[in-house]
Amino acid sequence: MRVAAIAGGTGAAKLLRGLAATVPQRALTVIGNTGDDAEVWGLHVSPDLDTVAYALAGRLDTARGWGLAGETFRCLEAMAGLGAETWFNLGDRDLATHIWRTHALREGVPLSVVTAELARRQGVAARILPMSDEPVRTRLRTPNGWLSFQEYFVREKALVEVFEVEYAGAGAARPAPGVVEAIGDADLVVVCPSNPVTSVGPVLAVPGVVEALATTRAHVVAVSPIVGGAAVSGPAGALMRARGLPVSPAGVATAYAPWLRTLVIDRQDDGCRPELGRLGVTAVIADILMTDRERELALARVVLRCTE
């Protein structure tokens, strides 16, 4: 079975670990969000692409949900001593990834090629694709003006009100090589339990991606990041409200209409079945909170059975 997954954030990393343990990694293509990308200390940082690669390589700090396991932060401490901004935590070994990426990009190597090479060097057999080689950046309008996603999420800890969300550069972007083909050739397309607005939304904003999802022969299934009227983690609830979406599985389905066929929801949201049905989406009930590896595997098996 060929699986294409749209991914961003901690929830995606957990499900991808389960999928990679259930199907051969070479059968898995991950389309990663780059709307969160940022420049830190002059380095190009791709948080969601790195989280996916680290997770599939078995190197992710699972307690934090980001960065490398066993990381140290001596450079961060030294930069603070020099008066640099240090609200965005970069670990010492993680810095090597960003330095290598930045050098390659400045040499003219496309982000998709850089990402593939970084994955290969970490022993990841799955194909990891950025959504686009062109820059697309998620920006949020707040009482303090427009903020990048990292300024909002990390520096402000997602505590400021959001009036508007935009994906700057999306209109001029193109899907990275292989993105449209991966969606079209897949047997199953999985939208991971990621923030619909700032993890999946930027991917959908790239021209051609929604069209590929609407025309693929694959079964398209999403896992809800909302349980019991609240986000499993992060600011998805607040951002969905800012977009006029209900904070519920129905809100997730609305964000992915009309190409979504199946939504995996938690048992406590069983009452949402009729509303999802009216949206043309089939609900599959499961335990979707991935608190350990066994639950990651169990949810991955549920997702894979959605093609049966």
Backbone torsions as a table, in degrees:
resi	resn	phi	psi	omega
1	MET	NA	129.3	176.5
2	ARG	-94.0	124.6	-175.4
3	VAL	-118.7	129.7	171.9
4	ALA	-113.8	130.0	-176.6
5	ALA	-122.6	134.1	172.7
6	ILE	-96.4	124.6	-165.7
7	ALA	-140.8	149.1	172.2
8	GLY	-170.6	133.3	173.4
9	GLY	92.8	-179.5	-173.8
10	THR	-66.2	-43.1	-179.8
11	GLY	-59.8	-38.2	178.4
12	ALA	-63.6	-43.6	-178.8
13	ALA	-59.5	-40.6	180.0
14	LYS	-64.3	-48.5	-179.0
15	LEU	-65.6	-38.6	179.9
16	LEU	-64.2	-35.7	175.2
17	ARG	-61.3	-42.2	178.4
18	GLY	-64.9	-43.5	179.4
19	LEU	-63.9	-41.9	-177.7
20	ALA	-68.2	-20.5	176.7
21	ALA	-90.6	-5.4	-175.3
22	THR	-111.0	-35.2	174.7
23	VAL	-119.1	156.7	177.1
24	PRO	-58.4	136.8	-178.6
25	GLN	-55.7	-33.9	-178.0
26	ARG	-66.6	-16.3	178.0
27	ALA	-89.5	0.3	-174.6
28	LEU	-110.1	126.8	173.2
29	THR	-117.1	128.7	-179.8
30	VAL	-110.5	124.5	175.7
31	ILE	-100.5	109.1	-170.1
32	GLY	-97.6	145.7	176.2
33	ASN	-72.2	130.9	174.0
34	THR	-117.4	8.7	176.1
35	GLY	-64.4	-21.0	178.9
36	ASP	-86.4	-6.4	-176.4
37	ASP	-56.8	148.0	-176.3
38	ALA	-148.5	160.5	171.3
39	GLU	-102.7	122.2	179.8
40	VAL	-127.4	121.8	-178.2
41	TRP	54.6	33.8	179.8
42	GLY	81.0	5.5	-178.3
43	LEU	-106.6	143.8	177.4
44	HIS	-84.5	114.2	-179.2
45	VAL	-108.2	129.3	177.8
46	SER	-118.7	82.5	-170.8
47	PRO	-58.8	-44.9	-175.5
48	ASP	-71.8	-39.1	176.9
49	LEU	-62.0	-41.6	-179.0
50	ASP	-69.0	-39.3	179.3
51	THR	-60.9	-42.7	178.0
52	VAL	-62.6	-48.1	-178.6
53	ALA	-62.8	-45.4	179.5
54	TYR	-62.8	-39.3	180.0
55	ALA	-64.2	-47.6	-177.4
56	LEU	-71.2	-22.8	177.4
57	ALA	-86.6	-4.9	-177.6
58	GLY	73.5	24.8	-176.6
59	ARG	-110.9	-4.0	-173.8
60	LEU	-69.5	141.3	170.4
61	ASP	-75.5	99.1	-173.8
62	THR	-72.0	-22.7	178.2
63	ALA	-69.8	-45.4	178.5
64	ARG	-77.9	-35.3	-173.9
65	GLY	88.4	3.4	178.7
66	TRP	-152.9	161.4	177.4
67	GLY	73.8	-176.3	-175.0
68	LEU	-96.9	143.2	176.8
69	ALA	-63.8	142.1	178.2
70	GLY	69.1	23.9	-176.1
71	GLU	-71.8	154.1	171.6
72	THR	-120.0	163.6	-173.5
73	PHE	-133.6	42.2	-178.2
74	ARG	-68.5	-38.6	179.1
75	CYS	-64.7	-40.8	178.4
76	LEU	-58.4	-44.1	179.2
77	GLU	-62.8	-41.1	-179.7
78	ALA	-67.6	-38.9	178.5
79	MET	-64.4	-38.5	176.9
80	ALA	-61.1	-39.6	178.7
81	GLY	-65.1	-22.9	178.1
82	LEU	-91.6	2.0	177.4
83	GLY	86.8	10.7	178.9
84	ALA	-76.6	155.9	174.2
85	GLU	-69.3	133.5	-176.5
86	THR	-130.6	24.0	179.6
87	TRP	-72.3	-20.3	176.3
88	PHE	-99.4	110.0	-173.5
89	ASN	-75.9	119.8	174.1
90	LEU	-118.1	122.2	178.6
91	GLY	-79.4	165.2	-174.3
92	ASP	-64.6	-48.5	179.8
93	ARG	-75.0	-31.9	176.0
94	ASP	-61.1	-34.0	178.2
95	LEU	-56.8	-35.7	-179.9
96	ALA	-59.9	-40.1	177.7
97	THR	-59.5	-46.5	-175.8
98	HIS	-70.9	-36.7	177.4
99	ILE	-64.4	-45.5	-179.3
100	TRP	-63.0	-44.6	179.7
101	ARG	-62.0	-47.1	-176.6
102	THR	-62.3	-42.8	178.7
103	HIS	-61.0	-45.2	-179.0
104	ALA	-64.2	-43.4	179.5
105	LEU	-62.5	-39.2	179.4
106	ARG	-69.4	-21.2	175.0
107	GLU	-83.5	-1.3	177.8
108	GLY	94.3	8.2	179.1
109	VAL	-77.7	130.3	-179.5
110	PRO	-64.2	151.3	-179.7
111	LEU	-57.3	-36.7	-179.4
112	SER	-62.8	-39.5	178.7
113	VAL	-70.4	-41.9	177.6
114	VAL	-59.9	-44.7	-178.4
115	THR	-63.4	-42.4	179.3
116	ALA	-62.9	-40.8	-179.4
117	GLU	-69.2	-40.2	176.6
118	LEU	-61.6	-40.6	177.9
119	ALA	-64.4	-45.5	-178.9
120	ARG	-60.0	-43.0	-177.7
121	ARG	-67.6	-17.5	177.3
122	GLN	-97.8	4.9	178.0
123	GLY	79.2	20.2	179.7
124	VAL	-87.3	121.3	-179.5
125	ALA	-86.4	-24.0	177.5
126	ALA	-65.2	153.0	177.2
127	ARG	-89.9	124.8	177.6
128	ILE	-111.8	120.9	-178.3
129	LEU	-118.3	133.1	167.1
130	PRO	-69.6	153.7	-179.0
131	MET	-63.1	-29.7	-179.6
132	SER	-155.8	151.7	171.5
133	ASP	-83.0	-18.3	177.1
134	GLU	-84.2	150.2	-179.3
135	PRO	-71.8	127.1	171.3
136	VAL	-128.0	126.9	-175.0
137	ARG	-127.0	128.6	176.0
138	THR	-75.8	127.7	179.4
139	ARG	-127.8	144.3	-176.6
140	LEU	-126.3	131.1	178.4
141	ARG	-90.5	123.3	-175.4
142	THR	-126.8	175.6	175.2
143	PRO	-58.4	-20.7	179.3
144	ASN	-97.3	14.7	-178.6
145	GLY	96.6	-167.4	-178.5
146	TRP	-78.6	134.5	177.3
147	LEU	-123.7	147.9	168.6
148	SER	-69.9	165.1	-179.8
149	PHE	-60.5	-43.0	-177.7
150	GLN	-66.6	-36.6	175.2
151	GLU	-61.4	-43.0	179.4
152	TYR	-67.6	-49.6	-170.0
153	PHE	-79.8	-43.5	-174.9
154	VAL	-93.0	-55.8	-175.9
155	ARG	-67.1	-47.1	-178.2
156	GLU	-91.7	-0.7	177.4
157	LYS	56.5	29.4	177.3
158	ALA	57.2	30.5	-176.6
159	LEU	-100.2	-3.5	-179.8
160	VAL	-95.1	151.7	179.7
161	GLU	-69.8	143.6	179.3
162	VAL	-115.5	125.6	179.0
163	PHE	-96.9	-29.0	-171.7
164	GLU	-156.9	148.3	176.7
165	VAL	-127.7	134.2	176.4
166	GLU	-134.5	158.3	178.9
167	TYR	-115.2	86.3	-173.7
168	ALA	-64.3	129.6	179.0
169	GLY	91.8	-8.4	-175.1
170	ALA	-63.0	-39.2	-176.2
171	GLY	-60.7	-29.9	-178.4
172	ALA	-97.1	-0.1	-176.2
173	ALA	-87.4	161.0	173.4
174	ARG	-126.8	151.5	174.7
175	PRO	-58.7	142.7	176.6
176	ALA	-62.7	154.5	178.2
177	PRO	-53.5	127.9	178.4
178	GLY	99.0	-16.9	-175.8
179	VAL	-66.4	-55.0	-178.5
180	VAL	-63.0	-40.5	-179.9
181	GLU	-64.5	-39.5	179.9
182	ALA	-62.5	-40.1	178.4
183	ILE	-68.0	-42.9	-177.5
184	GLY	-71.0	-31.8	-176.3
185	ASP	-92.1	-7.4	-174.9
186	ALA	-72.1	155.0	168.7
187	ASP	-87.6	-27.7	-179.8
188	LEU	-143.5	131.1	172.6
189	VAL	-110.3	126.9	-177.6
190	VAL	-115.0	125.3	170.4
191	VAL	-96.7	111.2	-174.1
192	CYS	-65.5	163.4	-180.0
193	PRO	-73.4	69.9	-177.3
194	SER	-113.3	163.0	179.0
195	ASN	-57.8	118.6	-177.3
196	PRO	-62.4	-25.4	-174.5
197	VAL	-89.8	-47.4	-172.5
198	THR	-111.3	-5.2	174.7
199	SER	-108.8	-44.4	179.6
200	VAL	-94.0	-36.6	-177.8
201	GLY	-52.7	-44.8	179.3
202	PRO	-62.4	-35.8	178.4
203	VAL	-64.3	-44.6	-178.9
204	LEU	-67.7	-23.4	-178.3
205	ALA	-75.3	-16.4	179.1
206	VAL	-73.9	120.7	-177.4
207	PRO	-53.8	132.3	179.2
208	GLY	104.4	-23.3	-177.3
209	VAL	-73.7	-48.5	179.5
210	VAL	-61.6	-40.2	178.9
211	GLU	-61.6	-39.5	178.0
212	ALA	-65.3	-39.6	178.6
213	LEU	-67.2	-34.8	-178.1
214	ALA	-74.6	-23.2	-174.8
215	THR	-111.0	-6.1	-178.7
216	THR	-63.8	147.8	175.2
217	ARG	-80.4	-10.6	-178.4
218	ALA	-70.7	154.4	170.1
219	HIS	-76.6	128.9	-178.6
220	VAL	-105.1	119.0	-178.3
221	VAL	-127.5	140.7	176.0
222	ALA	-120.4	154.6	172.8
223	VAL	-109.3	127.4	-175.8
224	SER	-68.3	133.2	172.0
225	PRO	-89.0	3.9	-178.5
226	ILE	-111.2	129.7	177.8
227	VAL	-132.8	124.6	176.1
228	GLY	61.3	34.1	176.7
229	GLY	81.4	12.7	179.6
230	ALA	-144.6	154.9	177.6
231	ALA	-69.6	142.1	176.0
232	VAL	-60.7	-39.2	175.7
233	SER	-157.7	158.2	175.0
234	GLY	75.4	-173.3	-171.6
235	PRO	-93.0	24.0	-176.2
236	ALA	-56.4	-40.7	-178.3
237	GLY	-60.8	-50.4	-179.0
238	ALA	-62.4	-39.1	-177.9
239	LEU	-74.1	-33.0	174.5
240	MET	-64.9	-40.8	177.0
241	ARG	-62.8	-39.1	178.8
242	ALA	-63.4	-26.3	178.7
243	ARG	-91.5	2.2	-180.0
244	GLY	78.7	19.3	-179.8
245	LEU	-101.6	137.4	174.0
246	PRO	-65.1	144.7	179.8
247	VAL	-84.8	80.9	-174.1
248	SER	-162.4	168.0	173.5
249	PRO	-56.6	-33.8	177.6
250	ALA	-63.7	-36.2	176.7
251	GLY	-65.1	-38.7	176.5
252	VAL	-63.5	-46.6	179.9
253	ALA	-61.9	-37.9	178.3
254	THR	-64.2	-39.0	178.9
255	ALA	-63.6	-27.4	-176.0
256	TYR	-107.0	9.7	177.0
257	ALA	-71.9	149.9	0.9
258	PRO	-102.1	14.3	-172.1
259	TRP	-93.5	-9.0	-179.6
260	LEU	-77.9	133.2	179.5
261	ARG	-104.1	-38.2	-175.0
262	THR	-135.6	138.6	175.3
263	LEU	-124.5	122.4	176.3
264	VAL	-85.7	121.8	-176.7
265	ILE	-124.0	161.7	-178.8
266	ASP	-76.0	157.2	-177.4
267	ARG	-58.7	-34.1	-178.2
268	GLN	-72.9	-8.2	176.4
269	ASP	-103.9	19.6	-178.8
270	ASP	-55.0	-31.6	-179.6
271	GLY	-65.9	-9.1	179.9
272	CYS	-84.2	-5.3	-176.8
273	ARG	-53.1	-50.6	-176.6
274	PRO	-60.2	-41.5	-179.5
275	GLU	-65.5	-39.3	177.3
276	LEU	-65.2	-38.5	177.6
277	GLY	-59.9	-39.4	178.8
278	ARG	-66.8	-23.1	177.1
279	LEU	-87.5	0.0	-180.0
280	GLY	81.2	20.0	-177.3
281	VAL	-114.9	131.5	176.8
282	THR	-84.4	130.7	178.2
283	ALA	-92.9	134.8	172.5
284	VAL	-118.5	127.9	-175.6
285	ILE	-93.3	134.6	178.5
286	ALA	-157.6	170.3	169.3
287	ASP	-86.2	105.6	-170.8
288	ILE	-99.4	-1.7	176.3
289	LEU	-80.6	113.2	-174.7
290	MET	-93.7	82.3	-175.8
291	THR	-88.0	-10.0	176.8
292	ASP	-157.7	176.1	-176.1
293	ARG	-63.3	-36.8	179.6
294	GLU	-61.2	-39.9	179.5
295	ARG	-72.7	-31.3	173.8
296	GLU	-61.7	-45.4	179.4
297	LEU	-64.9	-42.9	-178.4
298	ALA	-62.5	-42.9	179.9
299	LEU	-68.3	-38.2	177.7
300	ALA	-59.8	-40.3	179.3
301	ARG	-66.6	-37.2	176.0
302	VAL	-61.4	-45.2	-178.9
303	VAL	-62.3	-43.8	-178.7
304	LEU	-66.1	-31.4	178.7
305	ARG	-72.0	-11.2	-178.7
306	CYS	-65.3	-14.9	177.6
307	THR	-84.9	-10.5	-175.5
308	GLU	-76.3	NA	NA
